[in-house]
C-alpha cells in the first residue's frame, strides 16, 4: 500500500517557495532544514522577528562580570545557507573566544571585557569578520567558499555583502539574529538588529547569535551548532 504524500509535498513546496534562493548545490540547504524553521520544535521561529535597537538588547541584561564564564552560540548564514562556524584567528579578545565549533565563550578577566563591553563586534574581531550597519565581510577562510543560489553561484569566502544586494533574485540585508536563552529554548521572541549590529552586547549566559545576509522576510533560525548543545 502506498502512503499518501500530498500533504508532505504541499508543506515542502511552501517552505521551498519561501526560501527559493537558498539552494546549495545537489540539495537545498536552508535554515529550515537545519533547525526547525517555521517553529517546528524549539529551534526555529514561526513568527517574524522583532527588529530592535542595540539599546533594547542591552536592556535585557547587565552583561558578564570578571570571573564569569558564559557559553554562547554563533552562526553565519548567507541566503538561507548556514556556513561553517567561524574560526578564531588569534587568542581571545577581552575574554571572548571561540573554538571554531559554533560555540564561543565570554570569560572576562579584566573590566575592559565586562558588562555591555562584551559585544558581537569583539567576537567578530577575533574571527576576522567585519560587521557594521548594512555591510558584512567574511574571512577568506570561510567554508564553503561559494554557494549555489537561484541563477548562479555566489562567492562567499572573503566576500563583502551589503544591504540591497540580492540573494539570487531577492534583495537581502545584513542582519544579526539575537536569541536570548529563553528564545533559544522556545523559539519565541526572537529579535533582529540591523543598525550597528557589531555593538550588540552579550547580556546573559546561553544566548545564540546569527550574523546573516538574508531577505528581510526570512524567519530566523538557530544555527546547527545549537543543536549539538
N, C-alpha and C positions, 0 to 999 in steps of 0.2 A: 504493500500500500504506500503510495507517495504522499509525503507530508506536505500540506499546502504551504506555500511560501509567499503568498501575495502580500500579507501584512508585513513580513520582514522586508521584502523588496521595496514596498512603499516607504517604510521608515528609512531604509538606506538611501533611497532616492532623495528624500527630503534632506538628509544630512549632507549628501553629496552636492545637492543644489545650493545649500547654504555655504559650502566651502569649496566651490568649484575650482578655485585656484590653488588648492592645497595638494595637488598631485605631486608625487615624489619619485617617479620612475616606473618600475614594474608594478607597483601597487600604491594606491593613495596612502599617504601617511599624514593624517590630520590630527589636530588636537583631540578630536573626539575619540579616535581610535586608541590613543594612549591613555586617556584619563577620564573616561566617562562624560565627555562633553554632552551638554544638554541636561545635566542634572541627574543622570542615571548613576546614583551612588554618591559618595562624599567627595569625589574628586573633580567634578565639573560644576558649572553654574547654568541653570536653565533660564536665568534672568539676565538682562543687560546689566553690566556693572555700573556702579555709580561713579561718575567722573568727579574726582575730588582734588583738592589742593594739597601741597606738601604740608601746610599747616594743619589741615584736617587729619592727616595721618599722624602727625606729631602729637595731636591732642589725644590719641588713643593710648599713649603710654609714655613713661618718662625715660625709657632707654636703659642701657646697661650701666652697671657700676663697676669700678675696679674690683676684680675678684670673681665677677660673674662669668659663666661660660654658657653661652646660648647657642643652640643648634638650629640653623635655618636652611631653607632650600632655595636654590636659584635655577632658573631655566632660561634658554634662549629660544625664541620662536620667530620664524620668518615665514610669512604667508601660510600659516597654519601648520608648518612643519617644525617639530622640536628638533633642534640641532644637538650635537653632543655637548655635554656640560663644559663650561669654560674652565681652562686650566690655568693655575697660578703662574705668573711669570717671575715670581720672586717671593720673598718672605712676607708674612702677614704685614698689613699696613694698619697702624693704630689698633692692633689687636684683631683685625678682620682678615681671615684667610680661608682658603678652600683647598680641598684635597683632589679636586677635579672630578668628583663623583656626582656633582649636582648638589652637594651639601656644603655649607660654609659655617664657620664658627665665628662668633663675636665674643671675644675674651679680652677686654681692655686691660692693659697693665699700667696705664697712666691716665690722668684725667683728660688727656687730649682725645681719647677714644671713647669717652663716656657720654651718656645722655643722647641728645639728638645729634651729636657729632658723629655717631656711628651710622653712616649712610650707605645707600646703594652705590653712590659715587665712589666711596672708598673701596668697596669690593670691585667695582669696575676698573679702578686704577690698578688693583692688584692683578687682574686678569687681562689687562690690555684692551679694554673696551672704552671707547669714547662716547659718552652719553650726554645728551643735552636736549633742550626743547626742540622737537621736530627733527632730530638727527641722531643716528647711532652708527658708529663704525666698529665692525667686528675685527678681531685679530686675524692675522694671516694664517694662523694655525687652526682656525675654525674648521670643524668637520661636520658634515661633508663639505667639500669645497664648493659644490654647486647643488642646486635642487631643481627639479622639474616643476614648472608652473604652466598654466594654460598658455599655449602659444610659444613655448620655448623653454630654454634653460636659464636659470637665474644664478649668476655667480654669488657666492656667499663669503668665502674666505677673504678677509681683507677689504670687504665691500662696505661702502657707506650707503645707508638707506635714509631717505628724507621724506617727511610727510608730503603727500601729494604724488609721490612715485607710485607705480602700480604693482600689485601682485597679479601678474597675468594681465587681465583687463580691468581689474577693480582697483580704484585708488585706495591707498593704505596710509597709515600714520604710525609714528613711533609712539609706543605706549609702554607703561610699566604696570603690570597687573600685580595687585597687592592683596595678599591673603593674610589676615590675622590668624592666630592659632585656631579660633573658632571657625573662621571661614574655611580654613584648610581641612577641618574635620567635617564640616557640614555642607560646604558649597554655597552657603548663604552670605549675603552682604560682602561680595567681592568688590573691590574698588580698583579703579584705574587712575593713573596720573599721567597727564600729557605735558604739563608745564613744569619745567625744572625737575624731571624725574630723578636726576642724579642726586638731588638734595633730599630725597625721601629717607627718613630715618628708620632704623630697625628698632621698634619700640617694645618688643616682647619676645620671649623665647617661643620657638615653634612656628614662626612665620614662614611664608613662601612668597617668592617674587619671580616674575617672568618679564624679562626685557623682550619686548615684542615689536615687530614691524608687521602690522596686520590691518585688514579692512576695519573701519570704525565699527561696523556692525558685528564683528566677531565676538563670540562668547568666550571669556577667559577660561582656561583650563590649567589645572596643576601640571607641572612637568613630570615626566616618567620617574625622576628620582624621588618624588614624593611618595610614589607607590612602594618604594623599597624601604621606607621607614627611616 
